[in-house]
Amino acid sequence: MEKLLRLFTEHPESVGESYLEHMINALRFAIVLLCLTLAGIVHSVFPFFFEKTVSNGIKDLNRILEDRFDI
């Protein structure tokens, strides 16, 4: 049972988070990435919409990761 628990806690602990904190942060990133994907799809058909949304969004996410983990 302890081995199974370690599967859920080892990585979050390695980045200084609890399991719940890691789940919330990962879900937040996933939702933002999903929204950026949808904006990119719309932009591919209508290039006058969301002209800088995806690139700015990715830069913002990268900044957040760099600040959190001192990459």
C-alpha positions as CSV (number, residue, x, y, z in Angstrom):
1,M,0.0,0.0,0.0
2,E,2.8,2.4,0.8
3,K,4.3,1.8,-2.7
4,L,1.0,2.8,-4.2
5,L,0.8,5.9,-2.1
6,R,4.4,6.9,-3.2
7,L,3.3,6.8,-6.9
8,F,0.9,9.6,-6.1
9,T,3.2,11.7,-3.8
10,E,6.7,11.3,-5.1
11,H,6.6,13.7,-8.0
12,P,4.5,16.4,-6.3
13,E,6.9,16.4,-3.3
14,S,9.9,16.7,-5.7
15,V,8.5,20.0,-6.9
16,G,7.5,21.2,-3.4
17,E,3.8,20.5,-3.5
18,S,1.3,18.3,-1.9
19,Y,-0.7,15.9,-4.0
20,L,-3.7,18.3,-3.9
21,E,-1.7,21.4,-4.7
22,H,0.0,19.6,-7.6
23,M,-3.4,18.4,-8.9
24,I,-4.9,21.9,-8.8
25,N,-1.9,23.5,-10.5
26,A,-1.7,20.8,-13.2
27,L,-5.4,21.1,-13.9
28,R,-5.1,24.9,-14.1
29,F,-2.4,24.5,-16.7
30,A,-4.4,22.0,-18.6
31,I,-7.4,24.2,-18.8
32,V,-5.3,27.2,-19.9
33,L,-3.6,25.0,-22.6
34,L,-7.0,23.8,-23.7
35,C,-8.3,27.4,-24.1
36,L,-5.1,28.3,-26.0
37,T,-5.6,25.3,-28.2
38,L,-9.2,26.5,-29.0
39,A,-8.0,30.0,-29.7
40,G,-5.3,28.6,-32.0
41,I,-7.9,26.6,-33.9
42,V,-10.1,29.7,-34.3
43,H,-7.1,31.7,-35.4
44,S,-6.1,29.2,-38.0
45,V,-9.5,29.7,-39.8
46,F,-10.0,33.4,-38.9
47,P,-6.4,34.9,-38.7
48,F,-7.8,38.2,-37.6
49,F,-9.0,36.7,-34.3
50,F,-6.7,35.9,-31.4
51,E,-3.6,37.2,-33.2
52,K,-1.3,37.1,-30.2
53,T,-3.4,35.1,-27.7
54,V,-1.6,31.8,-28.1
55,S,2.0,33.1,-28.2
56,N,1.4,35.5,-25.3
57,G,-0.4,32.7,-23.3
58,I,2.5,30.3,-23.8
59,K,5.0,33.0,-22.7
60,D,2.9,33.6,-19.6
61,L,2.8,29.9,-18.7
62,N,6.5,29.6,-19.2
63,R,7.1,32.6,-17.0
64,I,5.0,31.0,-14.3
65,L,6.9,27.8,-14.5
66,E,10.3,29.6,-14.4
67,D,9.2,31.6,-11.4
68,R,7.9,28.5,-9.5
69,F,10.9,26.2,-10.2
70,D,13.7,28.6,-10.9
71,I,14.4,26.9,-14.3
